[in-house]
Amino acid sequence: MSLPTSSQRYLSTRGGSYGFTFEETVLKGLAADQGLFLPETIPSLPSNWQHEWSQMSFSELAFQIFSLYISPSEIDPAALRNIIERSYSTFREPSVTPTVTLDHEKKIHLLELYHGETFAFKDIALQFLGNLFEFFLVKRNEGKSGKDREHLTVVCATSGDTGSASIYGLRGKKDVSIFVMYPTGKVSPIQEAQMTTVTDENVHCLSVDGTFDDCQAFVKDLFNDALINSSQRLAAVNSINFARILAQITYYFASYFSLVRSGKYDPSTDQIRFVVPTGNFGDILAGYFAKRMGLPVSKLVIACNENDILHRFLQSGAYEKKPVHGAAAAGGLTEDGAAAHPDGVKETLSPSMDILVSSNFERLLWFVAYDVYGLNSNSVQEKREIAGRKVKEWQTQLKTNGGFRVEKPVLDAVCADFAAERVSDAETTATIRDVYRWPEGYILDPHSAIAVTAALRCTGGAHQVALATAHPAKFAKAVEMALLKEKGFHFKDILPQQFVGMEERPRRLRFVRKSEGLGGLRELIVAEVDREKAKA
């Protein structure tokens, strides 16, 4: 069998780790030097991709794309196809991520990413990641029994959607336990119900009497804790795991081909821009991978809410935290999970985008540093080392000084592929209302409304594809607030059947006191994992 290509080998953004397999990248999540994993190169598309891929299903496209990043020596083609089919067979929409047109004249389209089990875009990546975990564990545990079997302990902090999507991706998986921590009383009722009404033995919801930051601190402490790492193999499911980025590349291609097949978009004459509601930068980073692979995207538009570190960066080249507290931070709707935020952010109607820094931005900076600072080097390895040193320098400044500033060639390189728009809560509400008044009567959730607002500012002949990242019922209060006075609007008309009565179902959760500290949490996790193993 052929050796892995450079796009099937992985390195750390901070220069301390090279030559990792895809399996190691998925199971480790984070590199030992605290960097994020990347393929050594982004692969180019085959020369005939536009013809050969044009009629493919979502799963077939995923197979073609994933095969460029995963060596067949790690996952053979038949097994990879099976993983993909199982990952997307649970979606309610046969095309998985359909693209619909909101306004033909303005060329505004919507890429719907909420047709998975938890009605949010994270299902697309986390269904795949859950099946990858299972595949690698089955392979590693072949012929093993009892204490010799490898067991994965997934720990996760959530403000809502990541927790439920992770649970649905891992529920019932053999040799995997998942522990999801969320702040008590600070996620939306439907998000809490989605998590806590899952009764599979390997799922553990931990309601913590603190903030999201407290939950996040517990996760970091667990990964750095020698005691628990001596008995548990910990794993991460948040967007630092490269498999999540990989899974999201597919829907950019799927949307492109959908528009081509519809006859609305002519790739020989038209331009296309993807407008992405952006928090941690993972979703739009997948679009960057698609663009560098060869998808003809004229621009990727970062649509920010009032937590606008990325918008400010594209304006000035300064990547700086600007924490706000007290009255300045207040906003959003507690009923939609606005209170489950990291410390220092501005609470908004789009809580999933309420971030202080965008963790995946580090991955983009590595590629830009490679291109800009490695320009005069003839050695590929030297270019990688230069990029790693530069990223490490920037991240050290971010941690020490709260920010850093890049040189003009770096900013120019970012602006060549990206634009940015900042959208306020008032504009978000107005767009939900205005789009509802359009002939289609479409109802947007607040995150998707931010993307549409940004797209409407960018009209100028190009097709604008805004990414719809969640079903409006997941953020019911913001939608109701925007449409309360609209004739004919009844929220019950769009409430998914799956949500009806969910909040009344039996729940399975544990309450965790922050005062019990890392020791108490460690003891709980070890005891629950041991109990699961004893039953297996």
Secondary structure as the mmCIF struct_conf table of DSSP 4:
data_model
#
loop_
_struct_conf.conf_type_id
_struct_conf.id
_struct_conf.beg_label_comp_id
_struct_conf.beg_label_asym_id
_struct_conf.beg_label_seq_id
_struct_conf.end_label_comp_id
_struct_conf.end_label_asym_id
_struct_conf.end_label_seq_id
HELX_LH_PP_P HELX_LH_PP_P1 SER A 2 THR A 5
HELX_RH_3T_P HELX_RH_3T_P1 SER A 6 GLN A 8
BEND BEND1 ARG A 9 ARG A 9
STRN STRN1 TYR A 10 SER A 12
TURN_TY1_P TURN_TY1_P1 THR A 13 ARG A 14
BEND BEND2 GLY A 15 GLY A 16
STRN STRN2 PHE A 20 PHE A 20
HELX_RH_AL_P HELX_RH_AL_P1 PHE A 22 LYS A 28
STRN STRN3 LEU A 30 LEU A 30
TURN_TY1_P TURN_TY1_P2 ALA A 32 ASP A 33
BEND BEND3 GLN A 34 GLN A 34
STRN STRN4 LEU A 36 LEU A 36
STRN STRN5 PHE A 37 PRO A 39
BEND BEND4 GLU A 40 THR A 41
HELX_LH_PP_P HELX_LH_PP_P2 ILE A 42 PRO A 46
TURN_TY1_P TURN_TY1_P3 SER A 47 ASN A 48
HELX_RH_AL_P HELX_RH_AL_P2 TRP A 49 GLU A 52
TURN_TY1_P TURN_TY1_P4 TRP A 53 GLN A 55
HELX_RH_AL_P HELX_RH_AL_P3 PHE A 58 SER A 67
TURN_TY1_P TURN_TY1_P5 LEU A 68 TYR A 69
BEND BEND5 ILE A 70 ILE A 70
TURN_TY1_P TURN_TY1_P6 PRO A 72 GLU A 74
BEND BEND6 ILE A 75 ILE A 75
HELX_RH_AL_P HELX_RH_AL_P4 PRO A 77 TYR A 88
TURN_TY1_P TURN_TY1_P7 SER A 89 THR A 90
BEND BEND7 ARG A 92 GLU A 93
TURN_TY1_P TURN_TY1_P8 PRO A 94 SER A 95
BEND BEND8 VAL A 96 THR A 97
STRN STRN6 THR A 99 ASP A 103
TURN_TY1_P TURN_TY1_P9 HIS A 104 LYS A 107
STRN STRN7 ILE A 108 GLU A 112
BEND BEND9 GLY A 116 GLY A 116
TURN_TY1_P TURN_TY1_P10 GLU A 117 THR A 118
BEND BEND10 PHE A 119 PHE A 119
STRN STRN8 ALA A 120 ALA A 120
TURN_TY1_P TURN_TY1_P11 PHE A 121 PHE A 121
HELX_RH_AL_P HELX_RH_AL_P5 LYS A 122 ARG A 140
TURN_TY1_P TURN_TY1_P12 ASN A 141 GLY A 143
HELX_RH_3T_P HELX_RH_3T_P2 GLY A 146 ASP A 148
BEND BEND11 ARG A 149 ARG A 149
STRN STRN9 LEU A 152 ALA A 157
BEND BEND12 SER A 159 GLY A 160
HELX_RH_AL_P HELX_RH_AL_P6 ASP A 161 LEU A 170
TURN_TY1_P TURN_TY1_P13 ARG A 171 GLY A 172
TURN_TY1_P TURN_TY1_P14 LYS A 174 ASP A 175
STRN STRN10 VAL A 176 PRO A 183
TURN_TY1_P TURN_TY1_P15 THR A 184 GLY A 185
BEND BEND13 VAL A 187 VAL A 187
HELX_RH_AL_P HELX_RH_AL_P7 PRO A 189 THR A 196
TURN_TY1_P TURN_TY1_P16 THR A 197 THR A 197
TURN_TY1_P TURN_TY1_P17 GLU A 201 ASN A 202
STRN STRN11 VAL A 203 VAL A 208
BEND BEND14 ASP A 209 GLY A 210
HELX_RH_AL_P HELX_RH_AL_P8 PHE A 212 PHE A 223
TURN_TY1_P TURN_TY1_P18 ASN A 224 ASN A 224
HELX_RH_AL_P HELX_RH_AL_P9 ALA A 226 SER A 231
STRN STRN12 ARG A 233 ALA A 235
BEND BEND15 ASN A 238 ASN A 238
TURN_TY1_P TURN_TY1_P19 SER A 239 ILE A 240
BEND BEND16 ASN A 241 ASN A 241
HELX_RH_AL_P HELX_RH_AL_P10 PHE A 242 SER A 262
TURN_TY1_P TURN_TY1_P20 GLY A 263 GLY A 263
BEND BEND17 LYS A 264 LYS A 264
TURN_TY1_P TURN_TY1_P21 PRO A 267 THR A 269
STRN STRN13 ILE A 272 PRO A 277
BEND BEND18 GLY A 279 PHE A 281
HELX_RH_AL_P HELX_RH_AL_P11 GLY A 282 MET A 293
TURN_TY1_P TURN_TY1_P22 GLY A 294 GLY A 294
BEND BEND19 SER A 298 SER A 298
STRN STRN14 LYS A 299 CYS A 304
BEND BEND20 GLU A 306 GLU A 306
HELX_RH_AL_P HELX_RH_AL_P12 ILE A 309 SER A 316
BEND BEND21 GLY A 317 GLY A 317
STRN STRN15 ALA A 318 GLU A 320
HELX_RH_3T_P HELX_RH_3T_P3 GLY A 326 ALA A 328
TURN_TY1_P TURN_TY1_P23 ALA A 329 ALA A 329
BEND BEND22 GLY A 332 GLY A 332
HELX_RH_3T_P HELX_RH_3T_P4 THR A 334 ASP A 336
TURN_TY1_P TURN_TY1_P24 GLY A 337 ALA A 339
BEND BEND23 ALA A 340 ALA A 340
TURN_TY1_P TURN_TY1_P25 ASP A 343 GLY A 344
HELX_LH_PP_P HELX_LH_PP_P3 VAL A 345 GLU A 347
BEND BEND24 LEU A 349 LEU A 349
HELX_RH_3T_P HELX_RH_3T_P5 PRO A 351 MET A 353
BEND BEND25 LEU A 356 VAL A 357
TURN_TY1_P TURN_TY1_P26 SER A 359 ASN A 360
HELX_RH_AL_P HELX_RH_AL_P13 PHE A 361 TYR A 373
TURN_TY1_P TURN_TY1_P27 GLY A 374 ASN A 376
HELX_RH_AL_P HELX_RH_AL_P14 VAL A 380 ASN A 401
BEND BEND26 GLY A 402 GLY A 402
STRN STRN16 GLY A 403 ARG A 405
HELX_RH_AL_P HELX_RH_AL_P15 LYS A 408 ASP A 417
STRN STRN17 PHE A 418 ARG A 422
HELX_RH_AL_P HELX_RH_AL_P16 ASP A 425 ARG A 437
BEND BEND27 TRP A 438 TRP A 438
TURN_TY1_P TURN_TY1_P28 PRO A 439 GLU A 440
HELX_RH_AL_P HELX_RH_AL_P17 PRO A 446 ARG A 457
TURN_TY1_P TURN_TY1_P29 CYS A 458 CYS A 458
BEND BEND28 GLY A 460 ALA A 462
STRN STRN18 HIS A 463 ALA A 468
STRN STRN19 ALA A 470 ALA A 470
HELX_RH_3T_P HELX_RH_3T_P6 PRO A 472 PHE A 475
HELX_RH_AL_P HELX_RH_AL_P18 ALA A 476 LEU A 483
TURN_TY1_P TURN_TY1_P30 LEU A 484 LYS A 485
BEND BEND29 GLU A 486 GLU A 486
TURN_TY1_P TURN_TY1_P31 LYS A 487 GLY A 488
HELX_RH_3T_P HELX_RH_3T_P7 PHE A 491 ASP A 493
TURN_TY1_P TURN_TY1_P32 ILE A 494 ILE A 494
HELX_RH_3T_P HELX_RH_3T_P8 GLN A 497 PHE A 499
TURN_TY1_P TURN_TY1_P33 VAL A 500 GLY A 501
HELX_RH_3T_P HELX_RH_3T_P9 MET A 502 GLU A 504
BEND BEND30 ARG A 505 ARG A 505
STRN STRN20 ARG A 510 VAL A 512
HELX_RH_3T_P HELX_RH_3T_P10 LYS A 514 GLU A 516
HELX_RH_AL_P HELX_RH_AL_P19 GLY A 517 LYS A 535
#
